[in-house]
Amino acid sequence: MNDVETRSRIFRYESILRYQTKTMYANGHLLADYCETVIQQSLNAAFGLALRNANADYPNLKAVDHLNPNRTLAVQATRAVSKAKVEGTIALFKSERTKAGSPLENVTELHIVGLECAKPSMGTQVLRLDKDVTVKTYSLLLGLDVRNLASGQLDAVERVFHGLTTVEGLNLHNDKEEVKEILRHFDRPALHDSRGVEGNWSDMLSTMKDLRRLIARGTDAAGRQITRPYSTFEPKAQALLKHIYDLTSGISRAIAATLASANPFGQIDLNDAARVDVYRISIQRDVSALAAEFELNAPRWGTPLADDDLCPTCGQSLP
């Protein structure tokens, strides 16, 4: 396997890890040990830091989770780096570092690492705590800097990520089961063949937004998790879903300006309408290809379904 393929798998495994922790968090599971394990093993694999579990050696230590052998590097692991987490960790670190015989007295770098950052602004920050200690905050993927790792480092990180997604995992549904669920949500009136004059462009815009949310985050309009994000799928399915996402964005761009102008007839420019049809047909082809990849049935493209063939609640076709 070449480095490009290894990086691709690492990115996919990392997406699965974040999805797993999000699911665990939503279900009320304790995440501390899981996050500590992920971050410790990943940093050790990539950089040979030999981080140890600080809590095992110093049970009363609360400020940090890991220390390197000479105790110059301390790491606090968390699910998501947030302003509150950074401030709380720094306050505890200051307090514990000044105690007599503290294992933190020689620390020169304090890293606060999360599987993700609560806000983009929290990523890769460097703060000067005092003349002796520098604080760094970052998400694990940014800290690993995967694009610049050598082959041996990449292989080591991949082994760790793969092990954690299978051993520590939550028995995820396989891709076929997830795609079967996704296909149900593509059986929408807005995606059936052109009806000459679109009945409801606002519905079309809303549908495209729903589909992008489904593909990117795996959630419905109420925020309920109904499938996995596209980034957690195997490469071929992932590429098809990403292309479908881009096509829905194209449809939205084609009609958003007209809707914003409050056209009294609810119509859009003929050129934009033609563009919508091209995108719509491309989505149909990609969805059909996705279904075929897993030997599943795609929605019934072609003549639009009559109103009495549609579920009055969700707008999807009735069996």
PAZAPA-4460 file (N, C-alpha, C; in steps of 0.05 Angstrom, whole numbers, plus 32768, in hexadecimal, padded with zeros to 4 digits):
% residues 319
    n_x    n_y    n_z   ca_x   ca_y   ca_z    c_x    c_y    c_z   seq   type   mol
   8011   7FE8   8000   8000   8000   8000   8012   8019   8000     1      M     A
   800A   802D   7FF0   801A   8046   7FF0   8010   8059   8005     2      N     A
   801F   806E   8009   8019   8081   801E   7FFE   808F   801A     3      D     A
   7FF7   8094   8001   7FDD   80A2   7FFC   7FC6   8091   8006     4      V     A
   7FC7   8077   8000   7FB2   8065   8009   7FB2   8062   8028     5      E     A
   7FCA   8062   8034   7FCB   8060   8051   7FBF   8079   805E     6      T     A
   7FC6   8091   8053   7FBA   80A9   805D   7F9C   80A9   805B     7      R     A
   7F92   809F   8044   7F75   809E   8040   7F68   808D   8055     8      S     A
   7F74   8076   805B   7F69   8065   8070   7F6A   8072   808B     9      R     A
   7F80   8080   8091   7F82   808E   80AB   7F6C   80A2   80AE    10      I     A
   7F67   80B2   8099   7F52   80C6   809A   7F37   80B9   809F    11      F     A
   7F32   80A2   8092   7F19   8094   8095   7F16   808A   80B2    12      R     A
   7F2C   807D   80BC   7F2B   8072   80D7   7F27   8089   80EC    13      Y     A
   7F34   80A0   80E6   7F31   80B6   80F9   7F14   80C0   80F9    14      E     A
   7F07   80C0   80E2   7EEA   80C8   80E1   7ED9   80B4   80F1    15      S     A
   7EE0   809B   80EE   7ED1   8086   80FE   7ED5   808A   811B    16      I     A
   7EEE   8091   8124   7EF3   8095   8140   7EE2   80AC   814B    17      L     A
   7EE1   80C2   813C   7ED1   80D9   8144   7EB3   80D2   8145    18      R     A
   7EAB   80C3   8131   7E8E   80BA   8131   7E88   80A9   8149    19      Y     A
   7E9A   8096   814F   7E96   8085   8166   7E94   8094   8180    20      Q     A
   7EA7   80A7   8184   7EA6   80B7   819D   7E8D   80C8   819F    21      T     A
   7E84   80D3   8188   7E6B   80E2   8188   7E54   80D1   8190    22      K     A
   7E53   80B8   8185   7E3D   80A6   818C   7E3F   809E   81A9    23      T     A
   7E57   8098   81B3   7E5A   8091   81CF   7E51   80A7   81E1    24      M     A
   7E59   80C0   81DA   7E52   80D7   81EA   7E34   80DB   81EB    25      Y     A
   7E27   80D8   81D3   7E09   80DB   81D2   7DFB   80C6   81E2    26      A     A
   7E07   80AE   81E5   7DFB   8098   81F4   7E03   8098   8212    27      N     A
   7E11   80AD   821A   7E18   80B0   8236   7E2F   809F   8240    28      G     A
   7E3F   8094   822D   7E56   8084   8235   7E6D   8095   823E    29      H     A
   7E7D   808B   8251   7E95   809A   8259   7EAA   8098   8244    30      L     A
   7EB6   80AF   823D   7EC8   80B0   8227   7EE6   80B5   822F    31      L     A
   7EEA   80BB   8248   7F05   80C4   8250   7F1A   80AF   8248    32      A     A
   7F17   8096   8251   7F2B   8081   824B   7F2E   807D   822E    33      D     A
   7F18   807D   821F   7F1A   8078   8202   7F2A   808E   81F4    34      Y     A
   7F24   80A7   81FA   7F32   80BE   81EE   7F50   80BD   81F6    35      C     A
   7F55   80B7   820F   7F71   80B6   8218   7F81   80A0   8209    36      E     A
   7F74   8089   8204   7F81   8074   81F6   7F87   807B   81D9    37      T     A
   7F73   8086   81CC   7F76   808E   81B0   7F8D   80A2   81AD    38      V     A
   7F8D   80B6   81BD   7FA1   80CC   81BA   7FBD   80C2   81C2    39      I     A
   7FBF   80B3   81D8   7FD9   80A9   81E1   7FE5   8097   81CC    40      Q     A
   7FD6   8083   81C3   7FE1   8070   81AF   7FE8   807D   8194    41      Q     A
   7FD8   8090   818C   7FDC   809D   8173   7FF5   80AE   8173    42      S     A
   7FF9   80BE   8187   8011   80CF   8189   802A   80BE   818D    43      L     A
   8028   80A9   819C   803F   8097   81A0   8047   808A   8185    44      N     A
   8033   8081   8176   8038   8074   815D   8045   8087   8148    45      A     A
   803B   80A0   8148   8045   80B2   8133   8060   80BE   813B    46      A     A
   8065   80C4   8154   807D   80D3   815C   808F   80C5   8170    47      F     A
   8088   80AD   8178   8098   809E   818B   809C   80AD   81A6    48      G     A
   8087   80B9   81B0   8089   80C9   81C8   808A   80B9   81E1    49      L     A
   8082   809F   81E0   8082   808E   81F8   8072   8099   820F    50      A     A
   805B   80A6   8208   804A   80B1   821D   803F   809B   822F    51      L     A
   803F   80A1   8249   8035   808E   825D   801C   8099   8269    52      R     A
   800C   8087   8275   7FF4   808F   8283   7FFB   809C   829D    53      N     A
   7FF9   80B6   829E   8001   80C5   82B7   7FF0   80BE   82CF    54      A     A
   7FD6   80B8   82CA   7FC4   80B1   82E0   7FCC   8097   82EE    55      N     A
   7FD8   8085   82DE   7FE0   806B   82EA   7FF8   806F   82FD    56      A     A
   800A   8081   82F5   8022   8086   8305   801D   809A   831B    57      D     A
   800B   80AD   8316   8005   80C2   832A   7FE6   80C4   832C    58      Y     A
   7FDA   80B3   833C   7FBC   80B1   833E   7FAE   80CB   8345    59      P     A
   7FBB   80DD   8352   7FAE   80F6   835B   7FB2   810D   8346    60      N     A
   7FBF   8107   8331   7FC4   811B   831C   7FAB   811F   830B    61      L     A
   7FA2   8137   8309   7F89   813D   82FA   7F8D   814E   82E1    62      K     A
   7FA3   815D   82E0   7FA7   8170   82CB   7FAD   8163   82B0    63      A     A
   7FBB   814D   82B0   7FC4   8140   8297   7FBF   8122   8297    64      V     A
   7FBE   8116   8280   7FB9   80FA   827D   7FD3   80EA   8277    65      D     A
   7FE6   80F7   8269   7FFE   80E8   8260   8017   80F9   8265    66      H     A
   802D   80EB   826A   8047   80F8   826C   805C   80E8   825D    67      L     A
   806F   80F5   8251   8085   80E6   8244   8099   80DE   8259    68      N     A
   80AC   80CC   8253   80BE   80C1   8268   80CC   80D5   8279    69      P     A
   80D6   80EB   826D   80E4   80FF   827D   80D2   8115   8288    70      N     A
   80B9   8112   8284   80A4   8124   828F   80A7   8141   8287    71      R     A
   80B0   8145   826E   80B2   8160   8263   809A   8166   8251    72      T     A
   808C   8151   8248   8074   8155   8238   805C   8149   8247    73      L     A
   8047   8159   824A   802E   8150   8256   8017   8152   8242    74      A     A
   8006   813F   8242   7FEF   813F   822F   7FD5   813B   823D    75      V     A
   7FC2   814C   8238   7FA7   8149   8241   7F96   8141   8229    76      Q     A
   7F88   812A   822B   7F78   8120   8215   7F5B   8125   821B    77      A     A
   7F4C   812C   8205   7F30   8132   8208   7F21   812C   81EE    78      T     A
   7F07   812A   81F0   7EF7   8125   81D8   7EF8   813D   81C5    79      R     A
   7EF3   8155   81D1   7EF3   816D   81C1   7F01   8184   81CF    80      A     A
   7F14   8190   81C3   7F22   81A7   81CF   7F10   81BE   81CF    81      V     A
   7F0B   81CA   81E6   7EF9   81E1   81E9   7F06   81F6   81FA    82      S     A
   7EFC   820E   81FA   7F07   8223   820A   7F06   821C   8227    83      K     A
   7EF0   8210   8230   7EED   8208   824C   7F01   81F3   8254    84      A     A
   7F05   81DF   8241   7F18   81CA   8247   7F35   81D5   8249    85      K     A
   7F3C   81E7   8238   7F57   81F2   8238   7F5B   8202   8252    86      V     A
   7F48   8213   8258   7F4B   8224   8271   7F4C   8213   828A    87      E     A
   7F3B   81FE   828B   7F3A   81EC   82A2   7F54   81DC   82A5    88      G     A
   7F5F   81D3   828F   7F77   81C3   8290   7F8F   81D4   8299    89      T     A
   7F90   81ED   828E   7FA6   81FF   8295   7FA5   8206   82B3    90      I     A
   7F8D   820B   82BD   7F8A   8212   82DA   7F93   81FA   82EB    91      A     A
   7F8B   81E2   82E4   7F93   81CB   82F4   7FB1   81C6   82F2    92      L     A
   7FBC   81CA   82DA   7FD9   81C6   82D6   7FE9   81D9   82E7    93      F     A
   7FE1   81F3   82E7   7FEF   8207   82F8   7FEE   81FF   8315    94      K     A
   7FD7   81F6   831E   7FD4   81EF   833A   7FE5   81D7   8342    95      S     A
   7FE4   81C2   8331   7FF3   81A9   8338   8011   81AB   8333    96      E     A
   8019   81BD   8321   8035   81C0   831B   8045   81CC   8332    97      R     A
   8037   81DC   8342   8045   81EB   8357   8047   81DB   8371    98      T     A
   803A   81C3   8372   803B   81B3   838A   8057   81A6   838D    99      K     A
   805F   81A3   83A6   8079   8197   83AB   807B   817A   839F   100      A     A
   8090   8175   8390   8094   815A   8385   8082   8154   836E   101      G     A
   8075   8168   8362   8063   8163   834C   8070   8157   8334   102      S     A
   8064   8143   8327   806F   8137   830F   806E   814A   82F7   103      P     A
   8062   8161   82FB   805F   8175   82E6   8074   818B   82E7   104      L     A
   8086   818A   82FA   8099   81A0   82FE   80AC   81A4   82E7   105      E     A
   80B2   818F   82D8   80C5   8191   82C1   80B7   8194   82A6   106      N     A
   809D   8195   82A6   808E   8197   828D   8094   81B1   827F   107      V     A
   809B   81AF   8265   809F   81C8   8255   808A   81CB   8240   108      T     A
   807B   81B5   8239   8066   81B7   8226   804D   81A8   8231   109      E     A
   8037   81B6   8230   801D   81AA   8237   800C   81AA   821E   110      L     A
   8004   8192   8215   7FF4   818F   81FD   7FD7   8187   8205   111      H     A
   7FC4   8196   81FC   7FA8   818F   8200   7F9C   8186   81E5   112      I     A
   7F97   816C   81E4   7F91   815F   81CA   7F75   8153   81CA   113      V     A
   7F66   8159   81B6   7F4B   814D   81B4   7F48   813D   819A   114      G     A
   7F35   812B   819A   7F2E   811D   8181   7F24   8131   816C   115      L     A
   7F19   8147   8176   7F11   815E   8165   7F12   8177   8176   116      E     A
   7F0C   818E   8169   7F0B   81A7   8177   7EEE   81B1   8177   117      C     A
   7EE5   81BC   818D   7ECA   81C5   818F   7EC4   81DB   817B   118      A     A
   7ED9   81EB   8175   7ED7   8200   8161   7EF1   8201   8151   119      K     A
   7EEF   8208   8137   7F08   8209   8127   7F1D   821B   8133   120      P     A
   7F14   8230   8141   7F28   8243   814D   7F38   8236   8163   121      S     A
   7F2F   821F   816D   7F3E   8212   8183   7F55   8201   8178   122      M     A
   7F56   81FD   815F   7F6A   81EB   8153   7F86   81F8   8152   123      G     A
   7F9B   81E9   8158   7FB7   81F0   8156   7FBD   820C   8161   124      T     A
   7FB8   820F   817B   7FBF   8227   8189   7FD8   8223   819A   125      Q     A
   7FE8   8237   819B   8000   8236   81AC   7FFF   824D   81C0   126      V     A
   8000   8247   81DA   7FFE   825B   81EF   8017   8259   8200   127      L     A
   8020   826F   8209   8037   8270   821B   802D   8273   8238   128      R     A
   802F   825D   8247   8025   825D   8263   8037   826E   8275   129      L     A
   8051   826A   8273   8065   827A   8281   807F   8277   8272   130      D     A
   8095   827F   827D   80AF   827E   826F   80B8   8261   826B   131      K     A
   80AC   824E   827B   80B6   8233   8279   80A3   8220   826A   132      D     A
   8089   8227   8268   8075   8214   825D   8066   821F   8246   133      V     A
   8064   820F   8230   8054   8216   8219   803C   8203   8218   134      T     A
   8024   820F   8212   800C   81FF   8210   8004   81FD   81F2   135      V     A
   7FFF   81E5   81E9   7FF5   81E2   81CD   7FDA   81D3   81CE   136      K     A
   7FC7   81DD   81BE   7FAD   81D0   81BB   7FA9   81C9   819E   137      T     A
   7F9F   81B0   8199   7F9A   81A8   817D   7F89   818F   817D   138      Y     A
   7F7D   818A   8166   7F6F   8171   8162   7F84   815C   815B   139      S     A
   7F7D   8142   815F   7F90   812D   815B   7F99   812C   813E   140      L     A
   7F87   812F   812B   7F8E   812D   810F   7FA1   8143   8107   141      L     A
   7F9D   815B   8111   7FAF   8172   810B   7FCA   816D   8118   142      L     A
   7FCA   8162   8130   7FE3   815D   813E   7FF4   8147   8131   143      G     A
   7FE6   8133   8126   7FF4   811E   8118   8001   8127   80FE   144      L     A
   7FF5   813C   80F2   7FFF   8147   80D9   8004   8130   80C5   145      D     A
   7FEF   8121   80C0   7FF1   8108   80B0   7FFD   810C   8095   146      V     A
   7FF8   8122   8088   8002   8127   806D   8021   8128   806C   147      R     A
   802D   812D   8083   804A   8130   8083   8058   8119   8092   148      N     A
   804A   8104   809A   8056   80EE   80A7   8064   80DC   8093   149      L     A
   807A   80D0   809B   8089   80BD   808A   807A   80A2   8089   150      A     A
   8081   8091   8077   8073   8077   8073   8071   8067   808C   151      S     A
   8087   8064   809B   8087   8054   80B4   8074   8060   80C8   152      G     A
   8074   807A   80CB   8061   8087   80DD   8044   8083   80D5   153      Q     A
   803F   8086   80BB   8024   8082   80B1   801A   8065   80B7   154      L     A
   802B   8052   80B2   8024   8036   80B8   801D   8032   80D5   155      D     A
   802E   803E   80E6   8029   803B   8103   800F   8047   810C   156      A     A
   8009   805F   8102   7FF0   806D   8109   7FD8   805D   80FE   157      V     A
   7FDB   8053   80E6   7FC5   8044   80DA   7FBF   802B   80EB   158      E     A
   7FD3   801D   80F5   7FCF   8005   8105   7FC0   800D   811F   159      R     A
   7FC7   8023   812B   7FBA   802C   8143   7F9D   8033   813E   160      V     A
   7F98   8043   8129   7F7D   804B   8123   7F6B   8033   811C   161      F     A
   7F76   8021   810C   7F67   800A   8104   7F60   7FF9   811C   162      H     A
   7F73   7FF5   812E   7F6E   7FE5   8146   7F59   7FF2   8157   163      G     A
   7F5A   800C   815A   7F47   801A   816C   7F2A   801A   8160   164      L     A
   7F28   801C   8146   7F0D   801C   8139   7F01   8000   8139   165      T     A
   7F11   7FEB   813D   7F05   7FD0   813D   7F03   7FC5   8159   166      T     A
   7F17   7FC9   8169   7F16   7FBE   8184   7F06   7FCF   8197   167      V     A
   7F0A   7FE9   8195   7EFB   7FFC   81A6   7EE0   8004   819B   168      E     A
   7EDA   7FF9   8183   7EC2   8003   8174   7EA8   7FFB   8180   169      G     A
   7E93   8005   8173   7E78   8001   817D   7E68   7FEF   816A   170      L     A
   7E75   7FDC   815E   7E67   7FCA   814B   7E58   7FD9   8136   171      N     A
   7E66   7FEA   8128   7E59   7FFB   8113   7E4C   7FEA   80FE   172      L     A
   7E36   7FF4   80F3   7E29   7FE7   80DD   7E3D   7FE7   80C5   173      H     A
   7E3C   7FD3   80B5   7E4D   7FD3   809D   7E43   7FE7   8089   174      N     A
   7E54   7FED   8075   7E4D   8002   8062   7E33   7FFC   8053   175      D     A
   7E2E   7FE2   804D   7E15   7FDB   803E   7DFC   7FE3   804E   176      K     A
   7DFC   7FDD   8068   7DE5   7FE4   8079   7DE1   8002   807A   177      E     A
   7DF7   8010   807C   7DF6   802E   807D   7DEC   8039   8063   178      E     A
   7DF6   802F   804C   7DED   8039   8032   7DCF   8033   802E   179      V     A
   7DC6   801C   8037   7DAA   8015   8035   7D98   802B   8042   180      K     A
   7DA1   8034   8059   7D93   8049   8067   7D94   8063   8058   181      E     A
   7DAC   806A   804E   7DB0   8083   803F   7D9E   8083   8026   182      I     A
   7D9B   806D   8018   7D8B   806C   7FFF   7D6E   8074   8005   183      L     A
   7D64   806C   801C   7D48   8073   8022   7D44   8092   8021   184      R     A
   7D58   80A0   8029   7D55   80BE   802B   7D5A   80CC   8010   185      H     A
   7D61   80BD   7FFC   7D64   80C8   7FE1   7D4B   80C5   7FD0   186      F     A
   7D37   80B6   7FDB   7D1E   80B3   7FCD   7D0C   80CA   7FD3   187      D     A
   7D13   80E1   7FC8   7D05   80FA   7FCD   7CFA   8105   7FB3   188      R     A
   7CE2   8112   7FB3   7CD7   811D   7F9A   7CEA   812F   7F8B   189      P     A
   7CFA   813F   7F9A   7D0B   8152   7F8D   7D21   8145   7F7C   190      A     A
   7D26   812B   7F80   7D3B   811E   7F71   7D30   810E   7F59   191      L     A
   7D16   810C   7F56   7D0B   80FE   7F3F   7D0E   810F   7F26   192      H     A
   7D0A   8103   7F0F   7D0F   8110   7EF6   7D00   812A   7EF4   193      D     A
   7D0A   813D   7EE4   7CFE   8157   7EE1   7CE1   8155   7ED9   194      S     A
   7CD1   8166   7EE5   7CB5   8167   7EDF   7CAE   817F   7ECE   195      R     A
   7CC2   818A   7EC0   7CBD   81A1   7EAF   7CBE   81BB   7EBF   196      G     A
   7CAB   81BE   7ED1   7CAB   81D5   7EE3   7CAC   81CA   7EFF   197      V     A
   7CC1   81D0   7F0D   7CC5   81C6   7F28   7CAE   81D0   7F3A   198      E     A
   7CA2   81BD   7F49   7C8C   81C4   7F59   7C93   81D6   7F71   199      G     A
   7CAA   81D2   7F7C   7CB1   81E0   7F95   7CCF   81E2   7F97   200      N     A
   7CDB   81F9   7F8F   7CF8   81FC   7F8F   7D02   81FE   7FAC   201      W     A
   7CF1   8208   7FBE   7CFA   820A   7FDA   7CFD   81EE   7FE5   202      S     A
   7CEB   81DB   7FDD   7CEE   81BF   7FE6   7D07   81B3   7FDA   203      D     A
   7D0E   81BA   7FC1   7D27   81B1   7FB5   7D3F   81BA   7FC6   204      M     A
   7D3F   81D3   7FCD   7D55   81DF   7FDD   7D57   81D1   7FF8   205      L     A
   7D40   81CD   8005   7D3F   81BF   801F   7D49   81A2   801D   206      S     A
   7D41   8195   8007   7D4A   8179   8003   7D68   8177   8000   207      T     A
   7D74   818A   7FF0   7D91   818A   7FED   7DA0   818E   8007   208      M     A
   7D95   81A0   8018   7DA1   81A5   8032   7D9F   818C   8043   209      K     A
   7D88   817E   8043   7D85   8166   8052   7D99   8150   804A   210      D     A
   7D9D   814E   802F   7DAE   8139   8025   7DCC   813F   802C   211      L     A
   7DD3   8158   802B   7DEF   815F   8032   7DF4   8159   8050   212      R     A
   7DE1   8160   8061   7DE4   815A   807D   7DE6   813C   8082   213      R     A
   7DD5   812D   8074   7DD6   8110   8076   7DF1   8105   806E   214      L     A
   7DFC   810E   8058   7E15   8104   804E   7E2D   810C   8060   215      I     A
   7E2D   8126   8067   7E44   8130   8077   7E44   8127   8094   216      A     A
   7E2C   8127   80A0   7E2B   8122   80BD   7E1B   8109   80C5   217      R     A
   7E0B   80FE   80B2   7DFC   80E7   80B8   7DE4   80EC   80C9   218      G     A
   7DDA   8105   80CB   7DC4   810C   80DC   7DAC   8116   80CC   219      T     A
   7D95   8116   80D9   7D7D   8121   80CD   7D79   813D   80D6   220      D     A
   7D62   814A   80CE   7D5E   8166   80D4   7D5D   816B   80F2   221      A     A
   7D55   8157   8102   7D53   815A   811F   7D6E   8154   812D   222      A     A
   7D83   814E   811D   7D9D   8148   8129   7DA0   812B   8132   223      G     A
   7D8D   811A   812C   7D8F   80FE   8133   7DA2   80EF   8121   224      R     A
   7DB3   80DE   812D   7DC7   80CF   811D   7DB9   80B8   8110   225      Q     A
   7DB7   80B8   80F5   7DA9   80A2   80E7   7DBC   8091   80D5   226      I     A
   7DD4   809B   80D1   7DE8   808C   80C2   7E03   8098   80C7   227      T     A
   7E18   808C   80BC   7E33   8096   80C0   7E3A   80AC   80AC   228      R     A
   7E4B   80BF   80B4   7E55   80D3   80A0   7E63   80C6   8089   229      P     A
   7E63   80D3   8072   7E6F   80C7   805A   7E8D   80C1   805D   230      Y     A
   7E9A   80D0   806E   7EB7   80CD   8071   7EBF   80B3   807F   231      S     A
   7EAB   80A5   808A   7EB1   808B   8098   7EAE   8073   8085   232      T     A
   7EA5   8078   806C   7EA0   8062   805A   7EBA   805A   804B   233      F     A
   7EB9   8041   803F   7ECF   8038   802E   7ED2   804B   8016   234      E     A
   7EEA   804C   800A   7EF0   8061   7FF6   7EDC   8065   7FDF   235      P     A
   7ED2   804F   7FD3   7EC0   8053   7FBC   7EA6   805F   7FC4   236      K     A
   7E9A   8055   7FDA   7E80   8060   7FE3   7E85   807D   7FED   237      A     A
   7E9B   8082   7FFA   7EA2   809C   8004   7EA3   80B0   7FED   238      Q     A
   7EB0   80A8   7FD7   7EB3   80BA   7FC0   7E98   80C0   7FB3   239      A     A
   7E87   80AC   7FB0   7E6D   80B0   7FA4   7E5C   80C3   7FB6   240      L     A
   7E5D   80BF   7FD0   7E4D   80D0   7FE2   7E57   80EC   7FE1   241      L     A
   7E72   80F0   7FE0   7E7D   810B   7FDF   7E75   8118   7FC5   242      K     A
   7E74   8109   7FAE   7E6C   8115   7F95   7E4F   811D   7F95   243      H     A
   7E3E   810C   7FA2   7E22   8113   7FA5   7E1F   812C   7FB5   244      I     A
   7E2F   812E   7FCA   7E2E   8147   7FDB   7E34   815F   7FCA   245      Y     A
   7E49   815D   7FBA   7E50   8174   7FA9   7E3A   817B   7F95   246      D     A
   7E2D   8167   7F8A   7E17   816C   7F77   7DFF   8179   7F85   247      L     A
   7DF9   8172   7F9D   7DE3   817F   7FAC   7DEA   819D   7FB0   248      T     A
   7E04   81A2   7FB5   7E0D   81BE   7FB8   7E09   81CD   7F9E   249      S     A
   7E0E   81C0   7F87   7E0A   81CC   7F6D   7DED   81D4   7F69   250      G     A
   7DDA   81C2   7F70   7DBE   81C8   7F6E   7DB6   81E0   7F7F   251      I     A
   7DC0   81E0   7F97   7DB9   81F6   7FAA   7DC3   8211   7F9F   252      S     A
   7DDB   8211   7F94   7DE6   822A   7F89   7DD6   8233   7F71   253      R     A
   7DCB   8220   7F61   7DBD   8227   7F49   7DA2   8234   7F4F   254      A     A
   7D96   822D   7F66   7D7B   8238   7F6B   7D79   824C   7F82   255      I     A
   7D8F   824D   7F92   7D8E   825E   7FAA   7D8A   827C   7FA4   256      A     A
   7D98   8286   7F8F   7D96   82A2   7F89   7D7A   82AA   7F80   257      A     A
   7D6D   8299   7F70   7D51   829F   7F67   7D3E   829F   7F7F   258      T     A
   7D41   828B   7F91   7D2F   828B   7FA8   7D34   82A3   7FBA   259      L     A
   7D4C   82AC   7FBC   7D52   82C3   7FCC   7D46   82DC   7FC1   260      A     A
   7D41   82DD   7FA6   7D36   82F5   7F99   7D18   82F5   7F9B   261      S     A
   7D0C   82E1   7FA9   7CEF   82E0   7FAD   7CDF   82E1   7F93   262      A     A
   7CE7   82D1   7F80   7CD9   82CF   7F67   7CBC   82C7   7F6C   263      N     A
   7CA9   82D8   7F64   7C8D   82D3   7F6A   7C82   82BA   7F5E   264      P     A
   7C8E   82AF   7F49   7C84   8297   7F3C   7C92   827E   7F46   265      F     A
   7CA6   8281   7F58   7CB4   826A   7F62   7CC4   825C   7F4C   266      G     A
   7CCC   826A   7F37   7CDA   825E   7F20   7CF7   8267   7F21   267      Q     A
   7D08   8258   7F13   7D24   8260   7F11   7D2C   8263   7EF3   268      I     A
   7D42   8270   7EEF   7D4C   8274   7ED4   7D4E   8259   7EC5   269      D     A
   7D48   8259   7EAB   7D48   8240   7E9C   7D64   8233   7E9B   270      L     A
   7D78   8243   7E9A   7D93   8238   7E9B   7D99   822A   7EB5   271      N     A
   7D90   8237   7ECB   7D93   822B   7EE5   7D82   8211   7EE8   272      D     A
   7D6A   8212   7EDC   7D59   81FA   7EDD   7D66   81E3   7ECE   273      A     A
   7D72   81E9   7EB7   7D80   81D4   7EA8   7D98   81C9   7EB8   274      A     A
   7DA6   81DB   7EC6   7DBD   81D3   7ED7   7DB3   81C1   7EEE   275      R     A
   7D9C   81C8   7EFA   7D91   81B7   7F0F   7D8B   819B   7F05   276      V     A
   7D80   8199   7EEC   7D7A   817E   7EE1   7D93   816E   7EDC   277      D     A
   7DA9   817B   7ED3   7DC2   816D   7ECF   7DCC   8162   7EE9   278      V     A
   7DCC   8173   7EFE   7DD5   816A   7F19   7DC3   8154   7F23   279      Y     A
   7DA9   8157   7F1F   7D96   8143   7F29   7D9B   8128   7F1C   280      R     A
   7D9F   8127   7F02   7DA4   810E   7EF4   7DBF   8102   7EFE   281      I     A
   7DD2   8113   7F03   7DEC   810A   7F0D   7DEA   80FD   7F28   282      S     A
   7DD9   810A   7F39   7DD4   80FE   7F54   7DC7   80E3   7F51   283      I     A
   7DB3   80E1   7F3F   7DA5   80C7   7F3B   7DBA   80B2   7F33   284      Q     A
   7DCC   80B9   7F21   7DE0   80A5   7F18   7DF2   809D   7F2F   285      R     A
   7DFB   80B1   7F3F   7E0D   80AA   7F55   7DFF   8099   7F6A   286      D     A
   7DE6   80A0   7F70   7DD7   8091   7F84   7DD3   8074   7F7A   287      V     A
   7DCC   8072   7F60   7DC9   8057   7F55   7DE3   8047   7F55   288      S     A
   7DF9   8055   7F50   7E14   8047   7F51   7E1A   803F   7F6E   289      A     A
   7E13   8050   7F81   7E17   8049   7F9D   7E07   8030   7FA5   290      L     A
   7DEE   8030   7F9C   7DDD   8018   7FA2   7DE8   7FFF   7F95   291      A     A
   7DF1   8002   7F7C   7DFB   7FEA   7F6E   7E15   7FE0   7F7B   292      A     A
   7E25   7FF2   7F86   7E3E   7FEA   7F93   7E39   7FD6   7FAA   293      E     A
   7E21   7FD9   7FB6   7E1A   7FC7   7FCD   7E03   7FB5   7FC7   294      F     A
   7DFD   7FB2   7FAD   7DE7   7FA0   7FA4   7DCD   7FA7   7FB1   295      E     A
   7DC7   7FC1   7FB2   7DAE   7FCB   7FBD   7D9E   7FD8   7FA7   296      L     A
   7D84   7FDD   7FAD   7D73   7FEA   7F9A   7D73   8008   7F9D   297      N     A
   7D78   8016   7F87   7D76   8034   7F88   7D59   803C   7F88   298      A     A
   7D53   8055   7F90   7D38   8060   7F8D   7D2E   805E   7F71   299      P     A
   7D14   805F   7F6D   7D08   805C   7F53   7D09   8077   7F44   300      R     A
   7D1E   807B   7F35   7D20   8093   7F25   7D0D   8091   7F0D   301      W     A
   7D06   80A8   7F03   7CF5   80A9   7EEB   7CDD   80BA   7EF0   302      G     A
   7CC5   80B0   7EE8   7CAD   80C0   7EEB   7CA8   80C6   7F08   303      T     A
   7CA4   80E0   7F0F   7CA0   80E7   7F2B   7C88   80D8   7F37   304      P     A
   7C8A   80D2   7F50   7C75   80C4   7F5E   7C5D   80D6   7F62   305      L     A
   7C46   80CB   7F60   7C2E   80DA   7F65   7C2C   80E0   7F83   306      A     A
   7C1C   80F5   7F8A   7C1B   80FD   7FA6   7C11   80E6   7FB8   307      D     A
   7BFF   80D5   7FAD   7BF4   80C0   7FBE   7C08   80A9   7FC1   308      D     A
   7C1F   80AA   7FB2   7C34   8096   7FB5   7C49   809E   7FC9   309      D     A
   7C46   80B6   7FD4   7C5A   80C1   7FE6   7C50   80C1   8003   310      L     A
   7C62   80BC   8015   7C5C   80BD   8032   7C56   80DA   8039   311      C     A
   7C3F   80E1   8045   7C38   80FC   804B   7C4B   8109   8060   312      P     A
   7C59   80F8   806F   7C6A   8103   8084   7C86   8109   807B   313      T     A
   7C93   80F5   806D   7CAF   80F9   8065   7CB3   80FF   8047   314      C     A
   7C9E   80FB   8037   7CA0   8101   801A   7CAE   80EB   800B   315      G     A
   7CB4   80D4   8018   7CC1   80BF   800A   7CAC   80AC   7FFE   316      Q     A
   7CB5   809B   7FEA   7CA2   8089   7FDD   7C98   8073   7FF0   317      S     A
   7C7F   806C   7FED   7C73   8057   7FFD   7C7A   803C   7FF0   318      L     A
   7C7D   8027   8000   7C84   800C   7FF5   7C6D   8001   7FE3   319      P     A
***
